[in-house]
Amino acid sequence: TANLAKLERASTPLDDALRNGRPTVLEFYADWCEVCKESAPTVYAVETAHGKAVNFVMLNIDNAKWSDEMDAYGVDGIPHLEFLDAAGESEGFIVGKFPREVLESNVAALEAGERELPYAKRYGAASK
């Protein structure tokens, strides 16, 4: 069964993800986060289905090296999944518990190059 360690091992390095021209899902998580652990099998299933076309990047918020990314995406709760288009621009995010169909729909739309993701919050113009 999938767990956070397995997801992290399968994760695309952030630098590679931002350079390879594919859309990217950034997941900010922590090993102690119960919702993160619960959602790991869902994330793994969606990653398995879309991993050839979409990068999945795991960023552990307990690692200080990701503090700039946490600030850039306004991470104030986890899991925080940020959806980036092929150019690395945010198309929205979700925070907290989510059903598989929400992640599946967002990733499918991202893979198809759609600008509007069905289940993602968008940042206001002021906060970008």
N, C-alpha and C positions, 0 to 999 in steps of 0.2 A: 504493500500500500504506500501511497505517496505521503511524504512528510516534508517539513520545511528544509531539512538537510538535503533531501533528494532534489527538491526544487532548486536549492542554492547551487548544488553541483551541476545541474543541467542549465543553469542560468547563463545567458550571453553576457560577457563583460560589457559594462556600460559604454566604454570607449568604442568597442566594436559595433555595438548596437546603434550608436549615434552616427557611425560612418558607413554602414553597409547598405543604406538606401531602402531599408525595410521599415514598416511601422513597428512601434515598440510599446510594450506594456511594462511600465515600471511598477514593481510592487515593493512598497515600503512596509517592513514587517519587523517583528522581534521574536526571538525564540520563546519568550515568556508569554506571548500574546495568545490567549485561548482561541479567539476568533480566527487569527492567522493560522493556527494549527488545524482548526475545523475546516477552513477553506482550502487547505493545501491539496486535498484530492480533487476538488473542483478545478482549481488552477492548473493542476497537472493534467487533468483530462482535456481541458481547453487548449493547453500548450501542446499536448500530443496531437490534437487535431489541426492546429494552426501553426505549429512551430517552424515549418519550412518557409512560411511567408511572413511571419510576425515574430519579432524578438521578444523574449520574456526575460526581464532583468530583475533580480532580487536584490534589494538594498536593505541591509539590516540597520535599523535606526540606532542601535547601540554602538555602531561603528562610527566614530567621530569623522571619518573620512567622507561620509555622506552628508555632513551638516549643510554644505552649500546647496546640495540638491533638495534637502528638506526645506530649507528657506525658500528656494526658488519655486517650489511647488506648494508652499504653504501647508506642509504636513503637520497636522495637529491631532491626528487620530490614526490608528492603524487597525486593520490593514488599509492602506491608502494605495489605490491602483490608479496610476496616471497613464492616459492613453495618448501616445505621440504619433503623429503622422510620419510619413517616410522622410520628411525634412526635419524631424525632431521637434515640431511645434505641437503644443498640447491641444488636443481636441476635447479634453474634459477629463473627469476623474470620478471615482466612487470611493467612499470611505465606509468602513464597517462591514457588517454581515451582508452577504449578497447571495441570491440563488444562482445556480449554474446558468440559467437562461439569460440572466442579465449580462454576465461576463461573456457568454457565447455570442450574444447579439452584438455587443460592443466590439468584440474582437473581429467578428465577421464583417461588420461595417468598416472597421479600420482597415482590414485586409482588402476590402473592395475599394478603398480610397474615398469613402464617403466623408463629408465634412461634418455631418450631424450624426452623432452616435445616439442610438435609441435610449440608452439608460445612463447617460453621463451628465454630471453637473458641469457647467462651464464657468470659467472665471469671469467676473465683471470686467469691463474695459479698464476700470480704474486700477485693478489689482494685477494687471499683466505687466 
